[in-house]
Amino acid sequence: MSGMSEQALVAAVQQRLIAMYSWLSPEHVSAVVQGAHAQFVDCRVREFVPLLVERRARAELATASSSSAVTAEGATARLA
């Protein structure tokens, strides 16, 4: 690792994703990141865990964002 602890690197991932997905609640983004991190708890090689957490969390957040956009579009269409 780069001298930072795994927890510090995952916290940095979390902050980046909160900023990137600002339309989602910070609590939701944090829960997704923590859930992704929990999936790697049994990994023996820890060096790439923060990167894998970020990739998995981004994929889940992108899916949540696209389904939120579809829901919002549907609600807007019904109002028109």
Biopython code that builds the backbone (N, CA, C, O; Angstrom):
import numpy as np
from Bio.PDB.StructureBuilder import StructureBuilder

atoms = [
    (1, "MET", "N", (0.838, -1.183, 0.000)),
    (1, "MET", "CA", (0.000, 0.000, 0.000)),
    (1, "MET", "C", (0.880, 1.242, 0.000)),
    (1, "MET", "O", (2.105, 1.152, 0.078)),
    (2, "SER", "N", (0.255, 2.370, -0.086)),
    (2, "SER", "CA", (0.994, 3.627, -0.220)),
    (2, "SER", "C", (1.375, 4.236, 1.123)),
    (2, "SER", "O", (1.631, 5.438, 1.195)),
    (3, "GLY", "N", (1.420, 3.449, 2.177)),
    (3, "GLY", "CA", (1.738, 3.996, 3.482)),
    (3, "GLY", "C", (0.506, 4.334, 4.290)),
    (3, "GLY", "O", (0.592, 4.498, 5.507)),
    (4, "MET", "N", (-0.643, 4.443, 3.637)),
    (4, "MET", "CA", (-1.895, 4.710, 4.343)),
    (4, "MET", "C", (-2.526, 3.378, 4.728)),
    (4, "MET", "O", (-2.331, 2.369, 4.050)),
    (5, "SER", "N", (-3.272, 3.384, 5.808)),
    (5, "SER", "CA", (-3.946, 2.162, 6.224)),
    (5, "SER", "C", (-5.106, 1.866, 5.273)),
    (5, "SER", "O", (-5.597, 2.751, 4.572)),
    (6, "GLU", "N", (-5.522, 0.627, 5.268)),
    (6, "GLU", "CA", (-6.656, 0.228, 4.440)),
    (6, "GLU", "C", (-7.905, 1.029, 4.810)),
    (6, "GLU", "O", (-8.658, 1.451, 3.933)),
    (7, "GLN", "N", (-8.119, 1.235, 6.097)),
    (7, "GLN", "CA", (-9.292, 1.991, 6.538)),
    (7, "GLN", "C", (-9.252, 3.424, 6.022)),
    (7, "GLN", "O", (-10.280, 3.967, 5.617)),
    (8, "ALA", "N", (-8.073, 4.038, 6.034)),
    (8, "ALA", "CA", (-7.939, 5.401, 5.532)),
    (8, "ALA", "C", (-8.194, 5.456, 4.024)),
    (8, "ALA", "O", (-8.819, 6.396, 3.534)),
    (9, "LEU", "N", (-7.718, 4.465, 3.300)),
    (9, "LEU", "CA", (-7.937, 4.422, 1.859)),
    (9, "LEU", "C", (-9.412, 4.206, 1.523)),
    (9, "LEU", "O", (-9.931, 4.819, 0.590)),
    (10, "VAL", "N", (-10.084, 3.344, 2.275)),
    (10, "VAL", "CA", (-11.518, 3.111, 2.055)),
    (10, "VAL", "C", (-12.302, 4.375, 2.425)),
    (10, "VAL", "O", (-13.278, 4.706, 1.752)),
    (11, "ALA", "N", (-11.896, 5.075, 3.467)),
    (11, "ALA", "CA", (-12.550, 6.332, 3.839)),
    (11, "ALA", "C", (-12.382, 7.367, 2.721)),
    (11, "ALA", "O", (-13.305, 8.132, 2.442)),
    (12, "ALA", "N", (-11.216, 7.392, 2.085)),
    (12, "ALA", "CA", (-10.988, 8.310, 0.966)),
    (12, "ALA", "C", (-11.877, 7.938, -0.218)),
    (12, "ALA", "O", (-12.409, 8.820, -0.892)),
    (13, "VAL", "N", (-12.041, 6.648, -0.475)),
    (13, "VAL", "CA", (-12.950, 6.177, -1.522)),
    (13, "VAL", "C", (-14.358, 6.657, -1.208)),
    (13, "VAL", "O", (-15.061, 7.171, -2.077)),
    (14, "GLN", "N", (-14.754, 6.485, 0.027)),
    (14, "GLN", "CA", (-16.095, 6.892, 0.449)),
    (14, "GLN", "C", (-16.321, 8.381, 0.211)),
    (14, "GLN", "O", (-17.368, 8.769, -0.307)),
    (15, "GLN", "N", (-15.366, 9.214, 0.578)),
    (15, "GLN", "CA", (-15.500, 10.658, 0.393)),
    (15, "GLN", "C", (-15.562, 11.026, -1.096)),
    (15, "GLN", "O", (-16.336, 11.897, -1.492)),
    (16, "ARG", "N", (-14.749, 10.361, -1.909)),
    (16, "ARG", "CA", (-14.782, 10.605, -3.354)),
    (16, "ARG", "C", (-16.141, 10.270, -3.944)),
    (16, "ARG", "O", (-16.684, 11.022, -4.754)),
    (17, "LEU", "N", (-16.684, 9.129, -3.526)),
    (17, "LEU", "CA", (-17.967, 8.697, -4.079)),
    (17, "LEU", "C", (-19.124, 9.551, -3.565)),
    (17, "LEU", "O", (-20.094, 9.776, -4.289)),
    (18, "ILE", "N", (-19.034, 10.024, -2.338)),
    (18, "ILE", "CA", (-20.064, 10.943, -1.818)),
    (18, "ILE", "C", (-20.074, 12.213, -2.668)),
    (18, "ILE", "O", (-21.141, 12.726, -3.007)),
    (19, "ALA", "N", (-18.895, 12.717, -3.012)),
    (19, "ALA", "CA", (-18.813, 13.919, -3.848)),
    (19, "ALA", "C", (-19.290, 13.624, -5.272)),
    (19, "ALA", "O", (-19.976, 14.448, -5.877)),
    (20, "MET", "N", (-18.934, 12.471, -5.802)),
    (20, "MET", "CA", (-19.287, 12.125, -7.173)),
    (20, "MET", "C", (-20.791, 11.873, -7.332)),
    (20, "MET", "O", (-21.377, 12.243, -8.349)),
    (21, "TYR", "N", (-21.406, 11.251, -6.341)),
    (21, "TYR", "CA", (-22.837, 10.932, -6.381)),
    (21, "TYR", "C", (-23.572, 11.829, -5.392)),
    (21, "TYR", "O", (-24.259, 11.353, -4.488)),
    (22, "SER", "N", (-23.414, 13.129, -5.581)),
    (22, "SER", "CA", (-23.948, 14.096, -4.622)),
    (22, "SER", "C", (-25.477, 14.101, -4.557)),
    (22, "SER", "O", (-26.043, 14.579, -3.574)),
    (23, "TRP", "N", (-26.151, 13.582, -5.575)),
    (23, "TRP", "CA", (-27.611, 13.539, -5.546)),
    (23, "TRP", "C", (-28.129, 12.382, -4.702)),
    (23, "TRP", "O", (-29.316, 12.338, -4.376)),
    (24, "LEU", "N", (-27.253, 11.443, -4.345)),
    (24, "LEU", "CA", (-27.623, 10.376, -3.428)),
    (24, "LEU", "C", (-27.241, 10.805, -2.013)),
    (24, "LEU", "O", (-26.326, 11.608, -1.829)),
    (25, "SER", "N", (-27.928, 10.279, -1.039)),
    (25, "SER", "CA", (-27.606, 10.674, 0.333)),
    (25, "SER", "C", (-26.230, 10.130, 0.726)),
    (25, "SER", "O", (-25.858, 9.030, 0.317)),
    (26, "PRO", "N", (-25.485, 10.889, 1.508)),
    (26, "PRO", "CA", (-24.177, 10.412, 1.973)),
    (26, "PRO", "C", (-24.295, 9.100, 2.748)),
    (26, "PRO", "O", (-23.396, 8.259, 2.698)),
    (27, "GLU", "N", (-25.403, 8.931, 3.462)),
    (27, "GLU", "CA", (-25.612, 7.694, 4.223)),
    (27, "GLU", "C", (-25.739, 6.498, 3.288)),
    (27, "GLU", "O", (-25.216, 5.420, 3.570)),
    (28, "HIS", "N", (-26.440, 6.697, 2.172)),
    (28, "HIS", "CA", (-26.604, 5.609, 1.198)),
    (28, "HIS", "C", (-25.254, 5.242, 0.591)),
    (28, "HIS", "O", (-24.905, 4.064, 0.509)),
    (29, "VAL", "N", (-24.498, 6.249, 0.166)),
    (29, "VAL", "CA", (-23.182, 6.000, -0.428)),
    (29, "VAL", "C", (-22.272, 5.306, 0.583)),
    (29, "VAL", "O", (-21.565, 4.362, 0.230)),
    (30, "SER", "N", (-22.284, 5.759, 1.824)),
    (30, "SER", "CA", (-21.459, 5.139, 2.872)),
    (30, "SER", "C", (-21.847, 3.688, 3.081)),
    (30, "SER", "O", (-20.982, 2.827, 3.246)),
    (31, "ALA", "N", (-23.143, 3.412, 3.074)),
    (31, "ALA", "CA", (-23.614, 2.034, 3.264)),
    (31, "ALA", "C", (-23.154, 1.143, 2.112)),
    (31, "ALA", "O", (-22.772, -0.008, 2.327)),
    (32, "VAL", "N", (-23.190, 1.669, 0.901)),
    (32, "VAL", "CA", (-22.741, 0.895, -0.258)),
    (32, "VAL", "C", (-21.249, 0.607, -0.152)),
    (32, "VAL", "O", (-20.811, -0.515, -0.406)),
    (33, "VAL", "N", (-20.472, 1.612, 0.220)),
    (33, "VAL", "CA", (-19.019, 1.421, 0.352)),
    (33, "VAL", "C", (-18.720, 0.412, 1.464)),
    (33, "VAL", "O", (-17.888, -0.477, 1.285)),
    (34, "GLN", "N", (-19.383, 0.544, 2.592)),
    (34, "GLN", "CA", (-19.144, -0.395, 3.697)),
    (34, "GLN", "C", (-19.571, -1.815, 3.326)),
    (34, "GLN", "O", (-18.918, -2.788, 3.705)),
    (35, "GLY", "N", (-20.667, -1.923, 2.585)),
    (35, "GLY", "CA", (-21.107, -3.241, 2.114)),
    (35, "GLY", "C", (-20.105, -3.863, 1.159)),
    (35, "GLY", "O", (-19.825, -5.060, 1.231)),
    (36, "ALA", "N", (-19.563, -3.043, 0.261)),
    (36, "ALA", "CA", (-18.548, -3.544, -0.665)),
    (36, "ALA", "C", (-17.292, -3.966, 0.092)),
    (36, "ALA", "O", (-16.685, -4.989, -0.224)),
    (37, "HIS", "N", (-16.910, -3.179, 1.085)),
    (37, "HIS", "CA", (-15.723, -3.503, 1.880)),
    (37, "HIS", "C", (-15.922, -4.810, 2.651)),
    (37, "HIS", "O", (-14.997, -5.613, 2.773)),
    (38, "ALA", "N", (-17.115, -5.012, 3.160)),
    (38, "ALA", "CA", (-17.408, -6.233, 3.925)),
    (38, "ALA", "C", (-17.269, -7.490, 3.060)),
    (38, "ALA", "O", (-16.974, -8.567, 3.576)),
    (39, "GLN", "N", (-17.478, -7.356, 1.760)),
    (39, "GLN", "CA", (-17.366, -8.512, 0.873)),
    (39, "GLN", "C", (-15.934, -9.017, 0.749)),
    (39, "GLN", "O", (-15.709, -10.139, 0.298)),
    (40, "PHE", "N", (-14.977, -8.206, 1.142)),
    (40, "PHE", "CA", (-13.568, -8.586, 1.025)),
    (40, "PHE", "C", (-12.931, -8.886, 2.380)),
    (40, "PHE", "O", (-11.706, -8.937, 2.491)),
    (41, "VAL", "N", (-13.743, -9.083, 3.395)),
    (41, "VAL", "CA", (-13.219, -9.273, 4.746)),
    (41, "VAL", "C", (-12.321, -10.512, 4.861)),
    (41, "VAL", "O", (-11.388, -10.517, 5.664)),
    (42, "ASP", "N", (-12.581, -11.540, 4.089)),
    (42, "ASP", "CA", (-11.809, -12.782, 4.192)),
    (42, "ASP", "C", (-10.627, -12.854, 3.229)),
    (42, "ASP", "O", (-9.929, -13.867, 3.196)),
    (43, "CYS", "N", (-10.391, -11.816, 2.455)),
    (43, "CYS", "CA", (-9.271, -11.823, 1.512)),
    (43, "CYS", "C", (-7.949, -11.792, 2.268)),
    (43, "CYS", "O", (-7.763, -10.999, 3.191)),
    (44, "ARG", "N", (-7.048, -12.655, 1.866)),
    (44, "ARG", "CA", (-5.742, -12.676, 2.520)),
    (44, "ARG", "C", (-4.827, -11.578, 1.996)),
    (44, "ARG", "O", (-4.059, -10.992, 2.757)),
    (45, "VAL", "N", (-4.906, -11.301, 0.712)),
    (45, "VAL", "CA", (-4.096, -10.242, 0.116)),
    (45, "VAL", "C", (-4.916, -8.964, 0.191)),
    (45, "VAL", "O", (-5.962, -8.859, -0.449)),
    (46, "ARG", "N", (-4.450, -7.993, 0.967)),
    (46, "ARG", "CA", (-5.230, -6.795, 1.266)),
    (46, "ARG", "C", (-4.842, -5.586, 0.409)),
    (46, "ARG", "O", (-5.528, -4.564, 0.436)),
    (47, "GLU", "N", (-3.764, -5.696, -0.340)),
    (47, "GLU", "CA", (-3.217, -4.543, -1.042)),
    (47, "GLU", "C", (-4.207, -3.886, -2.008)),
    (47, "GLU", "O", (-4.227, -2.661, -2.124)),
    (48, "PHE", "N", (-5.012, -4.669, -2.688)),
    (48, "PHE", "CA", (-5.910, -4.119, -3.699)),
    (48, "PHE", "C", (-7.353, -3.978, -3.221)),
    (48, "PHE", "O", (-8.230, -3.621, -4.007)),
    (49, "VAL", "N", (-7.604, -4.250, -1.959)),
    (49, "VAL", "CA", (-8.964, -4.174, -1.441)),
    (49, "VAL", "C", (-9.591, -2.792, -1.645)),
    (49, "VAL", "O", (-10.730, -2.734, -2.109)),
    (50, "PRO", "N", (-8.924, -1.676, -1.331)),
    (50, "PRO", "CA", (-9.562, -0.371, -1.558)),
    (50, "PRO", "C", (-9.961, -0.145, -3.025)),
    (50, "PRO", "O", (-11.025, 0.412, -3.294)),
    (51, "LEU", "N", (-9.132, -0.563, -3.953)),
    (51, "LEU", "CA", (-9.454, -0.438, -5.368)),
    (51, "LEU", "C", (-10.674, -1.285, -5.728)),
    (51, "LEU", "O", (-11.568, -0.826, -6.439)),
    (52, "LEU", "N", (-10.706, -2.509, -5.239)),
    (52, "LEU", "CA", (-11.833, -3.390, -5.513)),
    (52, "LEU", "C", (-13.120, -2.866, -4.878)),
    (52, "LEU", "O", (-14.198, -2.968, -5.465)),
    (53, "VAL", "N", (-12.999, -2.309, -3.685)),
    (53, "VAL", "CA", (-14.157, -1.706, -3.012)),
    (53, "VAL", "C", (-14.691, -0.561, -3.857)),
    (53, "VAL", "O", (-15.899, -0.445, -4.061)),
    (54, "GLU", "N", (-13.788, 0.288, -4.349)),
    (54, "GLU", "CA", (-14.228, 1.431, -5.151)),
    (54, "GLU", "C", (-14.929, 0.975, -6.425)),
    (54, "GLU", "O", (-15.969, 1.525, -6.786)),
    (55, "ARG", "N", (-14.383, -0.008, -7.100)),
    (55, "ARG", "CA", (-15.003, -0.501, -8.329)),
    (55, "ARG", "C", (-16.382, -1.093, -8.062)),
    (55, "ARG", "O", (-17.337, -0.813, -8.786)),
    (56, "ARG", "N", (-16.477, -1.901, -7.032)),
    (56, "ARG", "CA", (-17.762, -2.533, -6.720)),
    (56, "ARG", "C", (-18.794, -1.497, -6.281)),
    (56, "ARG", "O", (-19.954, -1.571, -6.687)),
    (57, "ALA", "N", (-18.388, -0.542, -5.465)),
    (57, "ALA", "CA", (-19.309, 0.496, -4.995)),
    (57, "ALA", "C", (-19.753, 1.387, -6.150)),
    (57, "ALA", "O", (-20.929, 1.739, -6.239)),
    (58, "ARG", "N", (-18.825, 1.757, -7.038)),
    (58, "ARG", "CA", (-19.190, 2.579, -8.201)),
    (58, "ARG", "C", (-20.221, 1.866, -9.073)),
    (58, "ARG", "O", (-21.180, 2.481, -9.540)),
    (59, "ALA", "N", (-20.020, 0.579, -9.287)),
    (59, "ALA", "CA", (-20.957, -0.184, -10.112)),
    (59, "ALA", "C", (-22.344, -0.194, -9.472)),
    (59, "ALA", "O", (-23.348, 0.000, -10.157)),
    (60, "GLU", "N", (-22.396, -0.420, -8.174)),
    (60, "GLU", "CA", (-23.686, -0.445, -7.479)),
    (60, "GLU", "C", (-24.338, 0.936, -7.469)),
    (60, "GLU", "O", (-25.548, 1.052, -7.663)),
    (61, "LEU", "N", (-23.551, 1.971, -7.245)),
    (61, "LEU", "CA", (-24.096, 3.330, -7.224)),
    (61, "LEU", "C", (-24.558, 3.761, -8.619)),
    (61, "LEU", "O", (-25.556, 4.470, -8.748)),
    (62, "ALA", "N", (-23.849, 3.343, -9.646)),
    (62, "ALA", "CA", (-24.261, 3.677, -11.012)),
    (62, "ALA", "C", (-25.594, 3.004, -11.326)),
    (62, "ALA", "O", (-26.456, 3.606, -11.966)),
    (63, "THR", "N", (-25.766, 1.775, -10.886)),
    (63, "THR", "CA", (-27.027, 1.070, -11.089)),
    (63, "THR", "C", (-28.144, 1.778, -10.336)),
    (63, "THR", "O", (-29.234, 1.974, -10.875)),
    (64, "ALA", "N", (-27.877, 2.161, -9.092)),
    (64, "ALA", "CA", (-28.876, 2.871, -8.287)),
    (64, "ALA", "C", (-29.211, 4.218, -8.919)),
    (64, "ALA", "O", (-30.368, 4.638, -8.913)),
    (65, "SER", "N", (-28.209, 4.888, -9.459)),
    (65, "SER", "CA", (-28.426, 6.192, -10.080)),
    (65, "SER", "C", (-29.274, 6.068, -11.335)),
    (65, "SER", "O", (-30.170, 6.881, -11.566)),
    (66, "SER", "N", (-28.996, 5.057, -12.145)),
    (66, "SER", "CA", (-29.764, 4.912, -13.383)),
    (66, "SER", "C", (-31.203, 4.516, -13.088)),
    (66, "SER", "O", (-32.116, 4.956, -13.788)),
    (67, "SER", "N", (-31.423, 3.698, -12.071)),
    (67, "SER", "CA", (-32.797, 3.341, -11.727)),
    (67, "SER", "C", (-33.515, 4.523, -11.081)),
    (67, "SER", "O", (-34.729, 4.652, -11.233)),
    (68, "SER", "N", (-32.804, 5.377, -10.371)),
    (68, "SER", "CA", (-33.395, 6.596, -9.813)),
    (68, "SER", "C", (-33.779, 7.552, -10.928)),
    (68, "SER", "O", (-34.822, 8.203, -10.858)),
    (69, "ALA", "N", (-32.951, 7.641, -11.951)),
    (69, "ALA", "CA", (-33.237, 8.529, -13.076)),
    (69, "ALA", "C", (-34.476, 8.053, -13.826)),
    (69, "ALA", "O", (-35.306, 8.862, -14.240)),
    (70, "VAL", "N", (-34.599, 6.746, -13.998)),
    (70, "VAL", "CA", (-35.769, 6.195, -14.680)),
    (70, "VAL", "C", (-37.017, 6.475, -13.859)),
    (70, "VAL", "O", (-38.051, 6.850, -14.410)),
    (71, "THR", "N", (-36.929, 6.296, -12.546)),
    (71, "THR", "CA", (-38.067, 6.567, -11.669)),
    (71, "THR", "C", (-38.448, 8.042, -11.719)),
    (71, "THR", "O", (-39.632, 8.375, -11.778)),
    (72, "ALA", "N", (-37.465, 8.919, -11.696)),
    (72, "ALA", "CA", (-37.735, 10.355, -11.750)),
    (72, "ALA", "C", (-38.359, 10.746, -13.082)),
    (72, "ALA", "O", (-39.267, 11.576, -13.119)),
    (73, "GLU", "N", (-37.881, 10.157, -14.180)),
    (73, "GLU", "CA", (-38.453, 10.444, -15.495)),
    (73, "GLU", "C", (-39.906, 9.996, -15.551)),
    (73, "GLU", "O", (-40.755, 10.693, -16.108)),
    (74, "GLY", "N", (-40.196, 8.826, -14.971)),
    (74, "GLY", "CA", (-41.558, 8.322, -14.960)),
    (74, "GLY", "C", (-42.474, 9.213, -14.158)),
    (74, "GLY", "O", (-43.614, 9.453, -14.555)),
    (75, "ALA", "N", (-41.993, 9.706, -13.035)),
    (75, "ALA", "CA", (-42.792, 10.597, -12.190)),
    (75, "ALA", "C", (-43.047, 11.911, -12.908)),
    (75, "ALA", "O", (-44.148, 12.455, -12.817)),
    (76, "THR", "N", (-42.062, 12.428, -13.614)),
    (76, "THR", "CA", (-42.220, 13.657, -14.367)),
    (76, "THR", "C", (-43.217, 13.475, -15.509)),
    (76, "THR", "O", (-44.030, 14.359, -15.780)),
    (77, "ALA", "N", (-43.152, 12.337, -16.167)),
    (77, "ALA", "CA", (-44.065, 12.055, -17.281)),
    (77, "ALA", "C", (-45.505, 11.971, -16.778)),
    (77, "ALA", "O", (-46.423, 12.439, -17.451)),
    (78, "ARG", "N", (-45.709, 11.381, -15.605)),
    (78, "ARG", "CA", (-47.051, 11.262, -15.057)),
    (78, "ARG", "C", (-47.607, 12.625, -14.654)),
    (78, "ARG", "O", (-48.819, 12.835, -14.707)),
    (79, "LEU", "N", (-46.738, 13.556, -14.252)),
    (79, "LEU", "CA", (-47.181, 14.884, -13.850)),
    (79, "LEU", "C", (-47.569, 15.744, -15.061)),
    (79, "LEU", "O", (-48.373, 16.669, -14.936)),
    (80, "ALA", "N", (-47.005, 15.441, -16.211)),
    (80, "ALA", "CA", (-47.261, 16.267, -17.407)),
    (80, "ALA", "C", (-48.608, 16.004, -18.030)),
    (80, "ALA", "O", (-48.954, 16.624, -19.036)),
]
sb = StructureBuilder()
sb.init_structure("model")
sb.init_model(0)
sb.init_chain("A")
sb.init_seg("    ")
for serial, (resi, resn, name, xyz) in enumerate(atoms, 1):
    if name == "N":
        sb.init_residue(resn, " ", resi, " ")
    sb.init_atom(name, np.array(xyz, "f"), 0.0, 1.0, " ", f" {name:<3s}", serial, name[0])
structure = sb.get_structure()
